[in-house]
Amino acid sequence: MQEKQSYTSNWSVFTSENNILNLLTAEQKTNERMRGDVPVLYQDHLLYYSTNIPFATINEQDEIIICNAAFQELFRKIDTAVLGKNLYDVIPESIYLDHFEVIEQFFENLRQEQRQNVLILEDEQHYYSVQGFYLGKDMLHITIYDLSLEKQIEHLLTYQRQIESVSHMAASIAHELRNPLTVIKGFLQLAKLTSNYSVYYDTIMSELERMNGIIEGFLSVSRKQTVRKHLQPQNFMESIIEIIKPECILHNVTFDFEIERTAASLKVNEGMIKQVFLNLLRNSIDAFKEQGEGNFQFYIEGKVKGEQYEIIIGDNGPGMKQEVLANLGRPFITTKELGSGIGLPLCKKIIEDHGGIFDVASKINEGTRVHIILPFSKEEKEEYREEENLEA
């Protein structure tokens, strides 16, 4: 029998002898001899068991020898005696069947290594985090955290983000399809006037193919299952430059570029990265149009920066106010009369999905500068180093 000081509380601890140990109230004597049928370890930490966190102790036969009310309530066993029962008779059958081997290994590791461990048990309805402690004499103490509600909320938030993404993609598609639709409309009007549809057939078909490519591209972004391949940055940037050149010539924009070559590769979806560059180009051209006359410049710089490739895209346009710049990352925020407000948020999303950084800086009457950083592919780099070692 051990003498203990009492605390004010109203909780209970259940033992395999089915005895209930109630803590003495403050009005009672502060020193009382408590019954000795609870192990000394628990008598030293009785206040801990007043929590709502489920706990239990099991013996070497996996039988429950002590637990608190929260443990019984967790498994809806309030009206059923669990003490002396095997732990596997208490936990939900779906958890037991799906995780039997994992649970067995969990307990075996605890007993052999005599240390703390954590186990996650889940099915469609439950999500438990189990912490285990070895107490000696083949006794294990387990504390169970029911995270089922948190998981449900997390799934709902994920679903909400997916719905938002779909709405963003819808606006993006409309934004990107305007130009080819305008071209098709103009050529169809010309064909009607001239009664010569064959002359414009090839142009109309190429624009339709372009639209189809845009739709396929945005669908792949929304699915988040984009096809990526290892490319050296100068390769896909040079192909982008060939697209940008005629656009700049068409709108009387001086185009400069400087690309540093490297043997390292980026793992990217080439179509999506190209879309980022083209969106930024169109934003600059739109800004030039709003400004009116001037010596317009658009530039691209690419250079190696440690384990990353740094890309700078900028112009000398009218720039943006700080309050406008602060909202650029928010979808549907736009300063353009006919803008959808999805261009820059989409660019940011594509770069971040590639593990990169997308940052925008702008000053009034000085222009806008977009800073992009993409990480080199680690797996490609490892392969490259292995080849070097073999050659050496």
Buried (B, 14 or more C-beta within 10 A) or exposed (E): EEEBEBEEBEBBBBBBEEEEBEBBEEEEEEEEEBBEEBBEEBBEEBEEBBEEBBBBBBBEEBBBBBBBBBBBEBBEBEEEEBBEBEBBBBBBEBBBEBBEEEBEEBBEBBBEEEEEBEBEBBBEEBBBBBBBBBBEEEBBBBBBBBBBEEBEEEEEEEEEEEEEBEEBBBBBBEBBBEBBEEBBEEBEEBBEEEEEEEEBEEBBEEBBEBBEBBBEBBEBBBEEEBEBEBBBBBBBBBEBBEEBEEBBEEBEBEBEBEBBEBEBBBBBBBBBBBBBBBBBBBBBBBBBEEBEEEEBBBBBBBBBEEEBBBBBBBBBBBBBEEEEBEBBEEBEBBBEEEBBBBBBBBBBBBBEBBBBBBEBBBBEEBBBBBBBBBBBBEEBBEEBEEEEEEEE
